[in-house]
Amino acid sequence: MDRFIFLESSIEIVPAEIRNHPAVISDARRRKKKVSEILLDDSKHHSAMERLKFREKRGRPDIVHQCLLLLLDSPMRNNYEIYVHTLGGMIIRVANETRLPRNYNRFVGLMENLFKERIIKDGEKILLEILDSKLSELVKGKDVILLSEKGEKFSPEILKGDLAICIGAFAHGDFFKSTLKELGNFKAVSIGKESFSSLYVTSKILAEYERVRAT
């Protein structure tokens, strides 16, 4: 089965080095949660994030939220598996029957619960889970396609085969060399010369995927 993998996704719990910052403490108190249990969010913790390494790639869980909704809305969602690879190297599996909250604040609460419990179920069905896996294991045996502005021009023909379609889910910056190394023998492709948002790239590739696989 094909796989969509969101790489270096900007979703993480507030890191220890800024948990004492007033902006973080205030947000946690307002939400009646521990600072060690809330998601890092640039819109709320911007002042605290100034001291973080790679801060331009962090604190944007809204990006992966929007992209996941697209994939889960597709009538072809049973053709592929969905994974979220985080900046910290964590792997999250999202079952394709999952119905994520469309409201962003509810999504944040759900993900905070996932980071705490490592699994979200509906009865016996596992909807979301944190895996003890590596990115290299997800792409093993697959034709790995990396969406990158540095890649060659995209052709729909590339969407045939047993695929791992990899899309960055962060706002700014380049892929880490360690991430690219884990992808192994990948093919980098670009949908244009500009730098597009993760949401646009996902929507463009999904539309092409649906068209190619429906024929």
PyMOL CGO cylinders between C-alpha atoms (Angstrom):
from pymol import cmd
from pymol.cgo import CYLINDER

trace = [
    CYLINDER, 0.00, 0.00, 0.00, 1.18, 3.52, -0.78, 0.3, 1, 1, 1, 1, 1, 1,
    CYLINDER, 1.18, 3.52, -0.78, 2.22, 5.85, 2.02, 0.3, 1, 1, 1, 1, 1, 1,
    CYLINDER, 2.22, 5.85, 2.02, 1.98, 9.58, 2.50, 0.3, 1, 1, 1, 1, 1, 1,
    CYLINDER, 1.98, 9.58, 2.50, 4.57, 10.77, 5.00, 0.3, 1, 1, 1, 1, 1, 1,
    CYLINDER, 4.57, 10.77, 5.00, 4.73, 14.30, 6.36, 0.3, 1, 1, 1, 1, 1, 1,
    CYLINDER, 4.73, 14.30, 6.36, 8.38, 14.99, 7.11, 0.3, 1, 1, 1, 1, 1, 1,
    CYLINDER, 8.38, 14.99, 7.11, 9.81, 17.05, 9.97, 0.3, 1, 1, 1, 1, 1, 1,
    CYLINDER, 9.81, 17.05, 9.97, 6.33, 18.10, 11.01, 0.3, 1, 1, 1, 1, 1, 1,
    CYLINDER, 6.33, 18.10, 11.01, 6.18, 21.14, 13.29, 0.3, 1, 1, 1, 1, 1, 1,
    CYLINDER, 6.18, 21.14, 13.29, 4.36, 19.36, 16.07, 0.3, 1, 1, 1, 1, 1, 1,
    CYLINDER, 4.36, 19.36, 16.07, 5.87, 18.75, 19.50, 0.3, 1, 1, 1, 1, 1, 1,
    CYLINDER, 5.87, 18.75, 19.50, 5.31, 19.28, 23.20, 0.3, 1, 1, 1, 1, 1, 1,
    CYLINDER, 5.31, 19.28, 23.20, 6.83, 22.51, 24.54, 0.3, 1, 1, 1, 1, 1, 1,
    CYLINDER, 6.83, 22.51, 24.54, 10.53, 21.68, 25.02, 0.3, 1, 1, 1, 1, 1, 1,
    CYLINDER, 10.53, 21.68, 25.02, 12.02, 21.73, 28.51, 0.3, 1, 1, 1, 1, 1, 1,
    CYLINDER, 12.02, 21.73, 28.51, 14.31, 24.71, 27.88, 0.3, 1, 1, 1, 1, 1, 1,
    CYLINDER, 14.31, 24.71, 27.88, 11.40, 27.18, 27.56, 0.3, 1, 1, 1, 1, 1, 1,
    CYLINDER, 11.40, 27.18, 27.56, 8.84, 25.75, 29.99, 0.3, 1, 1, 1, 1, 1, 1,
    CYLINDER, 8.84, 25.75, 29.99, 9.66, 28.45, 32.53, 0.3, 1, 1, 1, 1, 1, 1,
    CYLINDER, 9.66, 28.45, 32.53, 8.95, 31.29, 30.12, 0.3, 1, 1, 1, 1, 1, 1,
    CYLINDER, 8.95, 31.29, 30.12, 6.00, 33.51, 31.16, 0.3, 1, 1, 1, 1, 1, 1,
    CYLINDER, 6.00, 33.51, 31.16, 4.21, 33.05, 27.79, 0.3, 1, 1, 1, 1, 1, 1,
    CYLINDER, 4.21, 33.05, 27.79, 4.26, 29.27, 28.19, 0.3, 1, 1, 1, 1, 1, 1,
    CYLINDER, 4.26, 29.27, 28.19, 3.28, 29.32, 31.86, 0.3, 1, 1, 1, 1, 1, 1,
    CYLINDER, 3.28, 29.32, 31.86, 0.42, 31.72, 31.16, 0.3, 1, 1, 1, 1, 1, 1,
    CYLINDER, 0.42, 31.72, 31.16, -0.91, 29.55, 28.33, 0.3, 1, 1, 1, 1, 1, 1,
    CYLINDER, -0.91, 29.55, 28.33, -0.74, 26.40, 30.45, 0.3, 1, 1, 1, 1, 1, 1,
    CYLINDER, -0.74, 26.40, 30.45, -2.55, 28.08, 33.36, 0.3, 1, 1, 1, 1, 1, 1,
    CYLINDER, -2.55, 28.08, 33.36, -5.27, 29.41, 31.09, 0.3, 1, 1, 1, 1, 1, 1,
    CYLINDER, -5.27, 29.41, 31.09, -5.85, 25.92, 29.73, 0.3, 1, 1, 1, 1, 1, 1,
    CYLINDER, -5.85, 25.92, 29.73, -5.45, 24.29, 33.15, 0.3, 1, 1, 1, 1, 1, 1,
    CYLINDER, -5.45, 24.29, 33.15, -2.70, 21.99, 31.91, 0.3, 1, 1, 1, 1, 1, 1,
    CYLINDER, -2.70, 21.99, 31.91, 0.89, 21.27, 32.85, 0.3, 1, 1, 1, 1, 1, 1,
    CYLINDER, 0.89, 21.27, 32.85, 3.50, 23.06, 30.77, 0.3, 1, 1, 1, 1, 1, 1,
    CYLINDER, 3.50, 23.06, 30.77, 4.95, 19.63, 29.98, 0.3, 1, 1, 1, 1, 1, 1,
    CYLINDER, 4.95, 19.63, 29.98, 1.68, 18.58, 28.32, 0.3, 1, 1, 1, 1, 1, 1,
    CYLINDER, 1.68, 18.58, 28.32, 0.91, 21.41, 25.88, 0.3, 1, 1, 1, 1, 1, 1,
    CYLINDER, 0.91, 21.41, 25.88, 1.87, 21.71, 22.23, 0.3, 1, 1, 1, 1, 1, 1,
    CYLINDER, 1.87, 21.71, 22.23, 4.42, 24.27, 21.14, 0.3, 1, 1, 1, 1, 1, 1,
    CYLINDER, 4.42, 24.27, 21.14, 2.54, 26.93, 19.16, 0.3, 1, 1, 1, 1, 1, 1,
    CYLINDER, 2.54, 26.93, 19.16, 4.24, 29.92, 17.59, 0.3, 1, 1, 1, 1, 1, 1,
    CYLINDER, 4.24, 29.92, 17.59, 1.06, 32.01, 17.77, 0.3, 1, 1, 1, 1, 1, 1,
    CYLINDER, 1.06, 32.01, 17.77, 1.04, 31.65, 21.58, 0.3, 1, 1, 1, 1, 1, 1,
    CYLINDER, 1.04, 31.65, 21.58, 4.69, 31.10, 22.46, 0.3, 1, 1, 1, 1, 1, 1,
    CYLINDER, 4.69, 31.10, 22.46, 6.44, 33.32, 19.93, 0.3, 1, 1, 1, 1, 1, 1,
    CYLINDER, 6.44, 33.32, 19.93, 8.44, 35.30, 22.50, 0.3, 1, 1, 1, 1, 1, 1,
    CYLINDER, 8.44, 35.30, 22.50, 9.58, 32.11, 24.25, 0.3, 1, 1, 1, 1, 1, 1,
    CYLINDER, 9.58, 32.11, 24.25, 10.65, 30.48, 21.00, 0.3, 1, 1, 1, 1, 1, 1,
    CYLINDER, 10.65, 30.48, 21.00, 13.32, 33.07, 20.20, 0.3, 1, 1, 1, 1, 1, 1,
    CYLINDER, 13.32, 33.07, 20.20, 15.89, 30.99, 22.06, 0.3, 1, 1, 1, 1, 1, 1,
    CYLINDER, 15.89, 30.99, 22.06, 15.04, 27.68, 20.35, 0.3, 1, 1, 1, 1, 1, 1,
    CYLINDER, 15.04, 27.68, 20.35, 17.29, 26.02, 17.81, 0.3, 1, 1, 1, 1, 1, 1,
    CYLINDER, 17.29, 26.02, 17.81, 15.70, 25.76, 14.34, 0.3, 1, 1, 1, 1, 1, 1,
    CYLINDER, 15.70, 25.76, 14.34, 12.86, 27.93, 15.62, 0.3, 1, 1, 1, 1, 1, 1,
    CYLINDER, 12.86, 27.93, 15.62, 11.77, 28.81, 12.05, 0.3, 1, 1, 1, 1, 1, 1,
    CYLINDER, 11.77, 28.81, 12.05, 10.71, 25.17, 11.59, 0.3, 1, 1, 1, 1, 1, 1,
    CYLINDER, 10.71, 25.17, 11.59, 8.89, 24.79, 14.90, 0.3, 1, 1, 1, 1, 1, 1,
    CYLINDER, 8.89, 24.79, 14.90, 5.60, 25.58, 16.59, 0.3, 1, 1, 1, 1, 1, 1,
    CYLINDER, 5.60, 25.58, 16.59, 3.24, 25.15, 13.62, 0.3, 1, 1, 1, 1, 1, 1,
    CYLINDER, 3.24, 25.15, 13.62, 0.93, 22.18, 14.35, 0.3, 1, 1, 1, 1, 1, 1,
    CYLINDER, 0.93, 22.18, 14.35, -1.69, 23.88, 12.18, 0.3, 1, 1, 1, 1, 1, 1,
    CYLINDER, -1.69, 23.88, 12.18, 0.30, 22.88, 9.09, 0.3, 1, 1, 1, 1, 1, 1,
    CYLINDER, 0.30, 22.88, 9.09, 0.04, 19.14, 9.65, 0.3, 1, 1, 1, 1, 1, 1,
    CYLINDER, 0.04, 19.14, 9.65, -3.57, 19.56, 10.81, 0.3, 1, 1, 1, 1, 1, 1,
    CYLINDER, -3.57, 19.56, 10.81, -4.60, 21.08, 7.48, 0.3, 1, 1, 1, 1, 1, 1,
    CYLINDER, -4.60, 21.08, 7.48, -2.64, 18.55, 5.44, 0.3, 1, 1, 1, 1, 1, 1,
    CYLINDER, -2.64, 18.55, 5.44, -4.06, 15.58, 7.33, 0.3, 1, 1, 1, 1, 1, 1,
    CYLINDER, -4.06, 15.58, 7.33, -7.61, 16.81, 6.79, 0.3, 1, 1, 1, 1, 1, 1,
    CYLINDER, -7.61, 16.81, 6.79, -6.99, 16.83, 3.03, 0.3, 1, 1, 1, 1, 1, 1,
    CYLINDER, -6.99, 16.83, 3.03, -5.74, 13.25, 2.95, 0.3, 1, 1, 1, 1, 1, 1,
    CYLINDER, -5.74, 13.25, 2.95, -8.47, 11.97, 5.24, 0.3, 1, 1, 1, 1, 1, 1,
    CYLINDER, -8.47, 11.97, 5.24, -11.18, 13.67, 3.15, 0.3, 1, 1, 1, 1, 1, 1,
    CYLINDER, -11.18, 13.67, 3.15, -10.08, 11.97, -0.07, 0.3, 1, 1, 1, 1, 1, 1,
    CYLINDER, -10.08, 11.97, -0.07, -12.34, 9.22, -1.46, 0.3, 1, 1, 1, 1, 1, 1,
    CYLINDER, -12.34, 9.22, -1.46, -9.11, 7.34, -2.23, 0.3, 1, 1, 1, 1, 1, 1,
    CYLINDER, -9.11, 7.34, -2.23, -7.88, 7.34, 1.36, 0.3, 1, 1, 1, 1, 1, 1,
    CYLINDER, -7.88, 7.34, 1.36, -8.13, 3.55, 1.52, 0.3, 1, 1, 1, 1, 1, 1,
    CYLINDER, -8.13, 3.55, 1.52, -5.38, 3.37, -1.11, 0.3, 1, 1, 1, 1, 1, 1,
    CYLINDER, -5.38, 3.37, -1.11, -2.71, 4.77, 1.20, 0.3, 1, 1, 1, 1, 1, 1,
    CYLINDER, -2.71, 4.77, 1.20, -1.42, 4.87, 4.74, 0.3, 1, 1, 1, 1, 1, 1,
    CYLINDER, -1.42, 4.87, 4.74, -0.69, 8.15, 6.51, 0.3, 1, 1, 1, 1, 1, 1,
    CYLINDER, -0.69, 8.15, 6.51, 2.27, 8.88, 8.76, 0.3, 1, 1, 1, 1, 1, 1,
    CYLINDER, 2.27, 8.88, 8.76, 3.58, 11.98, 10.50, 0.3, 1, 1, 1, 1, 1, 1,
    CYLINDER, 3.58, 11.98, 10.50, 7.33, 12.22, 11.06, 0.3, 1, 1, 1, 1, 1, 1,
    CYLINDER, 7.33, 12.22, 11.06, 8.12, 14.96, 13.58, 0.3, 1, 1, 1, 1, 1, 1,
    CYLINDER, 8.12, 14.96, 13.58, 11.14, 17.24, 13.85, 0.3, 1, 1, 1, 1, 1, 1,
    CYLINDER, 11.14, 17.24, 13.85, 12.29, 15.15, 16.77, 0.3, 1, 1, 1, 1, 1, 1,
    CYLINDER, 12.29, 15.15, 16.77, 12.14, 11.93, 14.73, 0.3, 1, 1, 1, 1, 1, 1,
    CYLINDER, 12.14, 11.93, 14.73, 8.92, 10.58, 16.24, 0.3, 1, 1, 1, 1, 1, 1,
    CYLINDER, 8.92, 10.58, 16.24, 6.61, 8.55, 13.97, 0.3, 1, 1, 1, 1, 1, 1,
    CYLINDER, 6.61, 8.55, 13.97, 2.83, 8.89, 14.27, 0.3, 1, 1, 1, 1, 1, 1,
    CYLINDER, 2.83, 8.89, 14.27, 0.48, 6.59, 12.38, 0.3, 1, 1, 1, 1, 1, 1,
    CYLINDER, 0.48, 6.59, 12.38, -2.89, 8.08, 11.42, 0.3, 1, 1, 1, 1, 1, 1,
    CYLINDER, -2.89, 8.08, 11.42, -5.48, 5.44, 10.51, 0.3, 1, 1, 1, 1, 1, 1,
    CYLINDER, -5.48, 5.44, 10.51, -7.27, 6.37, 7.30, 0.3, 1, 1, 1, 1, 1, 1,
    CYLINDER, -7.27, 6.37, 7.30, -10.69, 5.96, 8.95, 0.3, 1, 1, 1, 1, 1, 1,
    CYLINDER, -10.69, 5.96, 8.95, -9.82, 8.63, 11.52, 0.3, 1, 1, 1, 1, 1, 1,
    CYLINDER, -9.82, 8.63, 11.52, -12.06, 11.66, 11.59, 0.3, 1, 1, 1, 1, 1, 1,
    CYLINDER, -12.06, 11.66, 11.59, -9.88, 14.44, 12.93, 0.3, 1, 1, 1, 1, 1, 1,
    CYLINDER, -9.88, 14.44, 12.93, -11.48, 17.50, 14.55, 0.3, 1, 1, 1, 1, 1, 1,
    CYLINDER, -11.48, 17.50, 14.55, -11.77, 20.31, 12.02, 0.3, 1, 1, 1, 1, 1, 1,
    CYLINDER, -11.77, 20.31, 12.02, -11.57, 22.83, 14.81, 0.3, 1, 1, 1, 1, 1, 1,
    CYLINDER, -11.57, 22.83, 14.81, -7.89, 23.61, 15.41, 0.3, 1, 1, 1, 1, 1, 1,
    CYLINDER, -7.89, 23.61, 15.41, -8.15, 23.92, 19.20, 0.3, 1, 1, 1, 1, 1, 1,
    CYLINDER, -8.15, 23.92, 19.20, -9.82, 20.51, 19.43, 0.3, 1, 1, 1, 1, 1, 1,
    CYLINDER, -9.82, 20.51, 19.43, -7.10, 19.05, 17.21, 0.3, 1, 1, 1, 1, 1, 1,
    CYLINDER, -7.10, 19.05, 17.21, -4.47, 20.48, 19.57, 0.3, 1, 1, 1, 1, 1, 1,
    CYLINDER, -4.47, 20.48, 19.57, -6.18, 18.84, 22.53, 0.3, 1, 1, 1, 1, 1, 1,
    CYLINDER, -6.18, 18.84, 22.53, -6.32, 15.52, 20.71, 0.3, 1, 1, 1, 1, 1, 1,
    CYLINDER, -6.32, 15.52, 20.71, -2.62, 15.62, 19.83, 0.3, 1, 1, 1, 1, 1, 1,
    CYLINDER, -2.62, 15.62, 19.83, -1.66, 16.60, 23.37, 0.3, 1, 1, 1, 1, 1, 1,
    CYLINDER, -1.66, 16.60, 23.37, -3.55, 13.55, 24.57, 0.3, 1, 1, 1, 1, 1, 1,
    CYLINDER, -3.55, 13.55, 24.57, -1.74, 11.41, 21.99, 0.3, 1, 1, 1, 1, 1, 1,
    CYLINDER, -1.74, 11.41, 21.99, 1.68, 12.63, 23.14, 0.3, 1, 1, 1, 1, 1, 1,
    CYLINDER, 1.68, 12.63, 23.14, 0.67, 11.79, 26.71, 0.3, 1, 1, 1, 1, 1, 1,
    CYLINDER, 0.67, 11.79, 26.71, -0.97, 8.39, 26.12, 0.3, 1, 1, 1, 1, 1, 1,
    CYLINDER, -0.97, 8.39, 26.12, 0.84, 7.36, 22.88, 0.3, 1, 1, 1, 1, 1, 1,
    CYLINDER, 0.84, 7.36, 22.88, -2.39, 5.92, 21.48, 0.3, 1, 1, 1, 1, 1, 1,
    CYLINDER, -2.39, 5.92, 21.48, -5.92, 7.09, 20.66, 0.3, 1, 1, 1, 1, 1, 1,
    CYLINDER, -5.92, 7.09, 20.66, -8.65, 4.48, 20.24, 0.3, 1, 1, 1, 1, 1, 1,
    CYLINDER, -8.65, 4.48, 20.24, -12.31, 4.34, 19.27, 0.3, 1, 1, 1, 1, 1, 1,
    CYLINDER, -12.31, 4.34, 19.27, -13.41, 1.16, 20.98, 0.3, 1, 1, 1, 1, 1, 1,
    CYLINDER, -13.41, 1.16, 20.98, -10.93, -1.44, 19.75, 0.3, 1, 1, 1, 1, 1, 1,
    CYLINDER, -10.93, -1.44, 19.75, -9.92, 0.60, 16.69, 0.3, 1, 1, 1, 1, 1, 1,
    CYLINDER, -9.92, 0.60, 16.69, -6.59, 2.38, 16.88, 0.3, 1, 1, 1, 1, 1, 1,
    CYLINDER, -6.59, 2.38, 16.88, -6.99, 5.80, 15.27, 0.3, 1, 1, 1, 1, 1, 1,
    CYLINDER, -6.99, 5.80, 15.27, -3.69, 7.44, 16.18, 0.3, 1, 1, 1, 1, 1, 1,
    CYLINDER, -3.69, 7.44, 16.18, -0.55, 5.95, 17.66, 0.3, 1, 1, 1, 1, 1, 1,
    CYLINDER, -0.55, 5.95, 17.66, 3.08, 6.78, 18.24, 0.3, 1, 1, 1, 1, 1, 1,
    CYLINDER, 3.08, 6.78, 18.24, 5.21, 3.99, 16.81, 0.3, 1, 1, 1, 1, 1, 1,
    CYLINDER, 5.21, 3.99, 16.81, 8.54, 2.64, 17.92, 0.3, 1, 1, 1, 1, 1, 1,
    CYLINDER, 8.54, 2.64, 17.92, 9.76, 2.92, 14.34, 0.3, 1, 1, 1, 1, 1, 1,
    CYLINDER, 9.76, 2.92, 14.34, 12.24, 4.89, 12.29, 0.3, 1, 1, 1, 1, 1, 1,
    CYLINDER, 12.24, 4.89, 12.29, 11.65, 6.83, 9.11, 0.3, 1, 1, 1, 1, 1, 1,
    CYLINDER, 11.65, 6.83, 9.11, 13.97, 4.46, 7.27, 0.3, 1, 1, 1, 1, 1, 1,
    CYLINDER, 13.97, 4.46, 7.27, 11.66, 1.58, 8.15, 0.3, 1, 1, 1, 1, 1, 1,
    CYLINDER, 11.66, 1.58, 8.15, 8.61, 3.37, 6.73, 0.3, 1, 1, 1, 1, 1, 1,
    CYLINDER, 8.61, 3.37, 6.73, 10.18, 3.87, 3.32, 0.3, 1, 1, 1, 1, 1, 1,
    CYLINDER, 10.18, 3.87, 3.32, 11.93, 0.51, 3.03, 0.3, 1, 1, 1, 1, 1, 1,
    CYLINDER, 11.93, 0.51, 3.03, 10.95, -1.29, -0.18, 0.3, 1, 1, 1, 1, 1, 1,
    CYLINDER, 10.95, -1.29, -0.18, 9.06, 1.74, -1.50, 0.3, 1, 1, 1, 1, 1, 1,
    CYLINDER, 9.06, 1.74, -1.50, 9.66, 4.08, -4.42, 0.3, 1, 1, 1, 1, 1, 1,
    CYLINDER, 9.66, 4.08, -4.42, 10.43, 7.18, -2.38, 0.3, 1, 1, 1, 1, 1, 1,
    CYLINDER, 10.43, 7.18, -2.38, 9.28, 10.53, -3.79, 0.3, 1, 1, 1, 1, 1, 1,
    CYLINDER, 9.28, 10.53, -3.79, 10.36, 13.69, -2.02, 0.3, 1, 1, 1, 1, 1, 1,
    CYLINDER, 10.36, 13.69, -2.02, 8.57, 16.93, -2.83, 0.3, 1, 1, 1, 1, 1, 1,
    CYLINDER, 8.57, 16.93, -2.83, 11.23, 19.61, -2.91, 0.3, 1, 1, 1, 1, 1, 1,
    CYLINDER, 11.23, 19.61, -2.91, 11.70, 22.89, -4.74, 0.3, 1, 1, 1, 1, 1, 1,
    CYLINDER, 11.70, 22.89, -4.74, 15.21, 21.62, -5.54, 0.3, 1, 1, 1, 1, 1, 1,
    CYLINDER, 15.21, 21.62, -5.54, 13.90, 18.55, -7.36, 0.3, 1, 1, 1, 1, 1, 1,
    CYLINDER, 13.90, 18.55, -7.36, 13.30, 17.91, -11.03, 0.3, 1, 1, 1, 1, 1, 1,
    CYLINDER, 13.30, 17.91, -11.03, 10.03, 18.88, -12.69, 0.3, 1, 1, 1, 1, 1, 1,
    CYLINDER, 10.03, 18.88, -12.69, 7.09, 16.81, -11.50, 0.3, 1, 1, 1, 1, 1, 1,
    CYLINDER, 7.09, 16.81, -11.50, 5.50, 14.34, -13.90, 0.3, 1, 1, 1, 1, 1, 1,
    CYLINDER, 5.50, 14.34, -13.90, 2.28, 12.43, -13.08, 0.3, 1, 1, 1, 1, 1, 1,
    CYLINDER, 2.28, 12.43, -13.08, 3.94, 9.22, -14.29, 0.3, 1, 1, 1, 1, 1, 1,
    CYLINDER, 3.94, 9.22, -14.29, 6.01, 9.21, -11.13, 0.3, 1, 1, 1, 1, 1, 1,
    CYLINDER, 6.01, 9.21, -11.13, 2.87, 8.46, -9.12, 0.3, 1, 1, 1, 1, 1, 1,
    CYLINDER, 2.87, 8.46, -9.12, 2.76, 4.89, -10.38, 0.3, 1, 1, 1, 1, 1, 1,
    CYLINDER, 2.76, 4.89, -10.38, 4.30, 2.10, -8.32, 0.3, 1, 1, 1, 1, 1, 1,
    CYLINDER, 4.30, 2.10, -8.32, 4.53, 1.23, -4.64, 0.3, 1, 1, 1, 1, 1, 1,
    CYLINDER, 4.53, 1.23, -4.64, 5.08, 4.71, -3.28, 0.3, 1, 1, 1, 1, 1, 1,
    CYLINDER, 5.08, 4.71, -3.28, 6.21, 6.61, -0.22, 0.3, 1, 1, 1, 1, 1, 1,
    CYLINDER, 6.21, 6.61, -0.22, 5.26, 10.22, -0.97, 0.3, 1, 1, 1, 1, 1, 1,
    CYLINDER, 5.26, 10.22, -0.97, 7.14, 12.53, 1.37, 0.3, 1, 1, 1, 1, 1, 1,
    CYLINDER, 7.14, 12.53, 1.37, 6.09, 16.15, 1.97, 0.3, 1, 1, 1, 1, 1, 1,
    CYLINDER, 6.09, 16.15, 1.97, 7.67, 18.61, 4.40, 0.3, 1, 1, 1, 1, 1, 1,
    CYLINDER, 7.67, 18.61, 4.40, 5.22, 19.90, 7.03, 0.3, 1, 1, 1, 1, 1, 1,
    CYLINDER, 5.22, 19.90, 7.03, 7.09, 22.92, 8.38, 0.3, 1, 1, 1, 1, 1, 1,
    CYLINDER, 7.09, 22.92, 8.38, 6.93, 26.62, 7.55, 0.3, 1, 1, 1, 1, 1, 1,
    CYLINDER, 6.93, 26.62, 7.55, 10.52, 27.53, 6.64, 0.3, 1, 1, 1, 1, 1, 1,
    CYLINDER, 10.52, 27.53, 6.64, 13.94, 25.99, 6.17, 0.3, 1, 1, 1, 1, 1, 1,
    CYLINDER, 13.94, 25.99, 6.17, 15.45, 22.96, 4.46, 0.3, 1, 1, 1, 1, 1, 1,
    CYLINDER, 15.45, 22.96, 4.46, 15.26, 19.27, 5.24, 0.3, 1, 1, 1, 1, 1, 1,
    CYLINDER, 15.26, 19.27, 5.24, 17.85, 18.03, 7.70, 0.3, 1, 1, 1, 1, 1, 1,
    CYLINDER, 17.85, 18.03, 7.70, 20.63, 15.95, 6.16, 0.3, 1, 1, 1, 1, 1, 1,
    CYLINDER, 20.63, 15.95, 6.16, 19.83, 13.21, 8.67, 0.3, 1, 1, 1, 1, 1, 1,
    CYLINDER, 19.83, 13.21, 8.67, 16.26, 13.04, 7.35, 0.3, 1, 1, 1, 1, 1, 1,
    CYLINDER, 16.26, 13.04, 7.35, 17.41, 12.79, 3.74, 0.3, 1, 1, 1, 1, 1, 1,
    CYLINDER, 17.41, 12.79, 3.74, 19.84, 10.06, 4.72, 0.3, 1, 1, 1, 1, 1, 1,
    CYLINDER, 19.84, 10.06, 4.72, 17.02, 8.03, 6.26, 0.3, 1, 1, 1, 1, 1, 1,
    CYLINDER, 17.02, 8.03, 6.26, 15.01, 8.29, 3.03, 0.3, 1, 1, 1, 1, 1, 1,
    CYLINDER, 15.01, 8.29, 3.03, 17.75, 6.37, 1.26, 0.3, 1, 1, 1, 1, 1, 1,
    CYLINDER, 17.75, 6.37, 1.26, 17.47, 6.25, -2.52, 0.3, 1, 1, 1, 1, 1, 1,
    CYLINDER, 17.47, 6.25, -2.52, 14.78, 8.88, -3.12, 0.3, 1, 1, 1, 1, 1, 1,
    CYLINDER, 14.78, 8.88, -3.12, 13.68, 10.90, -6.13, 0.3, 1, 1, 1, 1, 1, 1,
    CYLINDER, 13.68, 10.90, -6.13, 13.22, 14.64, -5.50, 0.3, 1, 1, 1, 1, 1, 1,
    CYLINDER, 13.22, 14.64, -5.50, 10.53, 16.33, -7.58, 0.3, 1, 1, 1, 1, 1, 1,
    CYLINDER, 10.53, 16.33, -7.58, 9.20, 19.88, -7.70, 0.3, 1, 1, 1, 1, 1, 1,
    CYLINDER, 9.20, 19.88, -7.70, 5.78, 21.22, -8.67, 0.3, 1, 1, 1, 1, 1, 1,
    CYLINDER, 5.78, 21.22, -8.67, 7.22, 24.64, -9.47, 0.3, 1, 1, 1, 1, 1, 1,
    CYLINDER, 7.22, 24.64, -9.47, 10.14, 27.01, -9.08, 0.3, 1, 1, 1, 1, 1, 1,
    CYLINDER, 10.14, 27.01, -9.08, 8.57, 28.82, -6.15, 0.3, 1, 1, 1, 1, 1, 1,
    CYLINDER, 8.57, 28.82, -6.15, 8.50, 27.77, -2.51, 0.3, 1, 1, 1, 1, 1, 1,
    CYLINDER, 8.50, 27.77, -2.51, 4.95, 26.56, -1.90, 0.3, 1, 1, 1, 1, 1, 1,
    CYLINDER, 4.95, 26.56, -1.90, 3.12, 25.92, 1.35, 0.3, 1, 1, 1, 1, 1, 1,
    CYLINDER, 3.12, 25.92, 1.35, 2.81, 22.34, 2.60, 0.3, 1, 1, 1, 1, 1, 1,
    CYLINDER, 2.81, 22.34, 2.60, -0.96, 22.60, 2.18, 0.3, 1, 1, 1, 1, 1, 1,
    CYLINDER, -0.96, 22.60, 2.18, -0.68, 23.61, -1.47, 0.3, 1, 1, 1, 1, 1, 1,
    CYLINDER, -0.68, 23.61, -1.47, 1.86, 20.87, -2.22, 0.3, 1, 1, 1, 1, 1, 1,
    CYLINDER, 1.86, 20.87, -2.22, -0.33, 18.26, -0.53, 0.3, 1, 1, 1, 1, 1, 1,
    CYLINDER, -0.33, 18.26, -0.53, -3.46, 19.37, -2.39, 0.3, 1, 1, 1, 1, 1, 1,
    CYLINDER, -3.46, 19.37, -2.39, -1.63, 19.43, -5.74, 0.3, 1, 1, 1, 1, 1, 1,
    CYLINDER, -1.63, 19.43, -5.74, -0.05, 15.99, -5.30, 0.3, 1, 1, 1, 1, 1, 1,
    CYLINDER, -0.05, 15.99, -5.30, -3.25, 14.46, -3.92, 0.3, 1, 1, 1, 1, 1, 1,
    CYLINDER, -3.25, 14.46, -3.92, -5.24, 15.73, -6.91, 0.3, 1, 1, 1, 1, 1, 1,
    CYLINDER, -5.24, 15.73, -6.91, -2.70, 14.22, -9.31, 0.3, 1, 1, 1, 1, 1, 1,
    CYLINDER, -2.70, 14.22, -9.31, -2.58, 11.01, -7.31, 0.3, 1, 1, 1, 1, 1, 1,
    CYLINDER, -2.58, 11.01, -7.31, -6.36, 10.66, -7.49, 0.3, 1, 1, 1, 1, 1, 1,
    CYLINDER, -6.36, 10.66, -7.49, -6.36, 11.29, -11.22, 0.3, 1, 1, 1, 1, 1, 1,
    CYLINDER, -6.36, 11.29, -11.22, -3.55, 8.85, -11.99, 0.3, 1, 1, 1, 1, 1, 1,
    CYLINDER, -3.55, 8.85, -11.99, -4.86, 6.07, -9.76, 0.3, 1, 1, 1, 1, 1, 1,
    CYLINDER, -4.86, 6.07, -9.76, -8.45, 6.44, -10.99, 0.3, 1, 1, 1, 1, 1, 1,
    CYLINDER, -8.45, 6.44, -10.99, -7.44, 5.74, -14.61, 0.3, 1, 1, 1, 1, 1, 1,
]
cmd.load_cgo(trace, "trace")
